[in-house]
Amino acid sequence: MRSPSPAPLPRKTPTTPEKPRRFVFLLLDRFTLMAFASAIEPLRLANQVSGRPLYAWVLAGESGHEARCSNGTVLRLDIGLTEISRDDSVVVCGGLDVAEATTRPILNWLRREARRGAAIGGLCTGAWAVAKAGLLEGRRATIHWENQDSFSEDFENVQLMKSVFVMDGNRMTSAGGTASIDLMLKVIAQDHGEELANTVADQLIYNSIRTDQDSQRMSIPTRIGVRHPKLAQVIARMEANLEDPISPARLAEEVGMSTRQLERLFRRYLNRSPKRYNMEIRLQKARNLLMQTEMSVINVALACGFASPSHFSKCYRAQYATTPYRERGTSGAPSETETG
């Protein structure tokens, strides 16, 4: 049995018809469907529960015909890289291999529409494309936590935040996934009030709306499954100093315990030593940089606290059963760094 449609919210009768705010969703190759759907559905529901066409949208892409998302689903596009209204809001939907998907025609189109006055946003890795177009210079922005290390290396003049979404003037970015819901609920609240945004959230069964102050990732105790304040404090210090690792002795001193006590704490809760845990998170950052940036292997090593490229290669091979060069996909014979 179908549930009844929600009753429209009471509204004032406008003296003149209200023009819908139009969003142009630019779908990059292998975009993330979850982030896109989480953005477009709140707009649809805002129209439904208000009883008015508050929002309109079109799907755009380089081909002008169809776009394939990361799970293989294909969506039909409405337009190609054609000129749009300066009142439109462009939202770049990114996903896998965003650097490859961000082609020169796409960059030129984004720059042109930004010059003409369009608001520009990015969902998930779409923020990388917006930054590559030079449209986030001196701005605050966010991107999926897995891409933050590479984003920071690529765009030093963008103030990267760890929040679920960021709105800075006529630029908006979200971390992807369900963070798109939070971003669009904020847009709806700014455009038409908190009551409408809350009603849309209810329709989505979304009972915990996040703000731009909320962090993307779960707290350290939740992530590691252990609620021990000193352990969480030590791990936070490790994560904040991957480029210049802090010794276990100094970490222990900072939280008021001996090095032996810190060793026992890590063994008990994480089944590894502090040194091993620190090595693993540094290597994870290195892997992200190798896969997502064009940084040289030597620079990746330095960015992750390895003074010796040969030591980095040895540690990487022990962790991932491959070398940094093979991970990157470099062809040709191994270098001294790889064989060290």
N, C-alpha and C positions, 0 to 999 in steps of 0.2 A: 504494500500500500504506500503510495507516494505521500510524503509529508507536504503540508500546505506551504505555498510560497510565503516568505516573510512579508509582513505588512510594511508598506512603504513608510518611511519616517515622515512626520509632519514637516511641512516646509512652507516658506513664504512664497507667495506668488510673485515672480519677478516681473518688473515692468517691461523688460525687454528679454527676448530669448537669450539664454546663456550658451555661449559657444563652448563645446566640449574641449577639454585640454587633450591634445593628441600626442601619443607616444609613438615614436618610430623605433621598433626593436630591431637592431642590426644584429643578425645572427651570423656569427663567425663559424667557419667550418669546425665541426665537432664541438659545438657549444654544449653546455650542460643544461639538460632539459629541466631539472629540478629548479635551478635558479630562475630560468625563464618563466616556468609555470607559476612559481611562487610570486612573481612580479605581476603577471597579467591577470591572475584570478582576483586579487583584491580590487583591481580596477573594474572588472566585470561586476563583482558583487556590489561595489559602490553605486554603479548604475542601477542595479536591481533593487537594492533596498531603499534608495532615494527616490526611485520612480522617475529619474531624469537621466538623460545621456550626459553625465558629467565628464566622461572620458571616452576617447576613441583611440584606436591603435591600428598600426599597419606593421607588417613584417617585411623587413628589407634585407637584402644580401647582395653580394657581389655579382652572382649569376643572374639575379632577378627572377629566377624560376623556382628553385628549391634549395633547402639547406639541410644538412644531415647533422644530427646531434651525436653526442659521444656514445649513446647506447644504440645507435644505428637507425633510429627513427628519422624519417624524412618529413619535413614540413614544407608546404607550398608557400612561396613568397608572394607578396603583393606588389612590391616594387624592387628595382635595382638601385644603383647608386645615383639616383636622380635628385634634382633640386627639390628641397622641401620648404615648408613655411618656416619663417624665422620664429614663429610662436611654438613650433614643435619642440618636444623633448626627445633627444636621441638617447637610447639606452643600448650600449654595446654588450651583447651576451657572449661571453667567452667560455672556453672549456679546455680541452686538451691541446697541447702544442700551440699555444696562443701566438708565439713569435712567428711560426710558420703560417698561421691562419691570418695574421695581420699583414696583408699585402700592401703594396704601394698605393693602388687605387683606393683601398679602404682608408689609409692614412690621409690621402689627399682629400677624400670626401669629408672625413671628420673635420679636418682643418677648415675646409671651405664653409661647412655648415656652422662651425663655431664662430667664424668671422662674421657670418650673417646674423648671429645672435641666438642660435638655438642653444638650449640647455643641453649639457652632455653628461651622460652617466655611464657607469660600467658595472656589470654584475659578474661575480666570480673573477675569472682572469680577464674579463673585459676591461678592468681597470688598467691592465698592462697596455692594451691597445690605445686607450685614451692617453696614458702617459707617454707612449711612444710617439703619438701625434703632437706632443709638446703641450697638451692641454691641461696638465696638472702641475705645471711649474709653479713653485711657491705655494701650492695648495696642500690641504690635508686630504688624505685618501686612505682607503683600506683595500685589502685584497685577501683572498683565502690564505689562512695561516701557513699552508704548505708552500705557498709561493712568496712569502714575505721576505725570506733571505735573498732570493734572486732579485726581487723587485727593488730592495734596498741597494743592491749592488748596481743595478741598471739605472736607477733614477734617484740620484743623491739629492736633487733639489725638490723632491716631493716629500712632504712630512707624513711618513707612513704611520698610521694608527693601527692598533690591534682590536679595535671595536668592530661590532657586527656591521655597522654602516656608518658612513660619514657624509654629511652635506656641508659643502663649502661654497657659498654663493650659488652660481648656476652650474655647479659640478656636484655630482653625487655618485658614490661608489658603495657597493656592498660586498660582503665576503663570499656570497654565493649561498647555495642551499636555501634553507628557510630564512636566512637573513634578508632575502629579497622581500619577504612578507613584512618584516619590520620596517624596511625602507619605505615601501609603498603605503603602509599604514601611517607613517609619518607624513608622507606627501599628502595623503587624503586628509589628515588632521589639519595640516597647514592650509589646504585649499578650502575645506568645507567643515572643519570643526571636529573636535574630539568625539562627539556623540556618534557621528557617522563612522569614524574610524573604529570605534569600539564595537559598533553594530556589525561592521564587516568582520572584525576579529571573531566575534561570536559565531558568525556564519561559517567561518573557517575552523571552528572548534580550536581556536588559538587563544588560550587563556592566560598566557604569560608574555605580553608584548615587551620586547626589549627596546632599549633606547640606544642612542649613539655613545653612551657611556658604558655599555655592557661589552665585556670581552668575548671574543669568538670562542676561545677554547675553555674547556672545563678547568676548574681549579686544579692545582697540582695534586692535592690529596685525592680528589675524585679521579684524576687521570691514572694515578699509580695505585689506587685502591687502598691507600693507607692514610689514616688521619693521625699524623705525628708532626706537630708544629716545627720541631727542629729539623726533621728530615725534609719537610717541604721548604723550609728556609734555605737549606743547603742546596737543594735542587734548583731553586729559583736563582741563586747566585751562580750556579754552574751554567744555566741556560742564558744568563745575561752576560757571560764572559767567555763565550766559545772561542773568540779570536785570541784571547789572552787568558788561558786556563789558570785557575787558582789551585794551589796545592791543597791536598787533603788536610795537611797540618794547619794551614791558615784557615780553611773552612771550619775545621773543628774549633779553633780558637774563637772564631767569630760567633759561634753559637754556644760557647761556654762548655765545651767538653774536650776530652783528650782525643788524640788521633785514634787510639785503640777503641775508644767508645764509639767513635764515628764509624770505624770499620765494622764493629759488631752491629751497629744500627742498620747499615746497608746490607750486611749479610742476612740479618734476620728478616727484613722486610722486602728486599729486592734481590736477594740471592746473588749478589755480586759486590765487588769492592767499589768504593767511591771512584777510584781511578778508572776502573772498567766502565762504570756507568757514564762517567764524563767522556771517555773515549767514544762510547756508542752514540751519544747525542751529537758529538762533534762530527762523527762520520756520517750521521744522518743528515746534518746540515750540508756536508760536503757533497753527498749524493744528490740532494736537491739542487745545489748550484751546478753540478755537472750536467744534470738532466735538463735544467731550465734556463741556463745562461750560456753565453759564449766565452766566459772567463777561461783563461788558460788553466791548465791543471796546477801549475805552480802557484798562481794567484788564489785558486780554490784552497790549496794547502795552507797558504798563509792566512786566509780568511777564517780558517777553522783551527788555527792554533798550532799548525805543524811547521816547525822551522826548517825541516829537511824534507824535500820532495820525495826522496827515496824512502824515508820513514813513513811518510803519508801513504805511498803506494803499498808498502808492506802491510801496514795496518788495514788499509782498505781491502786488500786481497784476502786477509784473514777474516774480515767481517762479511764480505759479500762474494767471495770466491771468484772475483774478477778484479782487474786493475782499473784505476781511474781512466786510463786511456781507452780501454775496451768498453767501459761503461759509456764513455762519451761517443764511441763509435768511430774513433780516429783510425784511418786505414794506414797501412805501411808497417814497417818493422818496428818493434818495441824500442823505445829509447833507453838511455841509461837510467832515467827515473823509473821507468816501468820495470826494469829488470833488477833494480836495487833492492 
